[in-house]
């Protein structure tokens, strides 16, 4: 029984890694439709508040300007909460962002749960 559970866990891990890898190959991109340049963009499974890596590190200047697109790595498509920090020092959490293959956006009107550093 424990062998079957172990094999099942390995299969789930391999499938998850395959989905993430396929999403990266297709070019999962975030389009910044907020009004400000972002210095940090992190994702967490919805409601968990366990933030992943700063995706802004994927950009040459480590920021994402208004109307700029950013390559997203290490995420499988799905619903996530996003934590954004912009150059003005505003920290916002946007809940239930539909992260998908291709291009997904966060708009200024979604930036309602914010505070200042």
Order of alpha helices (4+ residues) and beta strands (2+ residues): alpha-beta-beta-beta-beta-beta-beta-beta
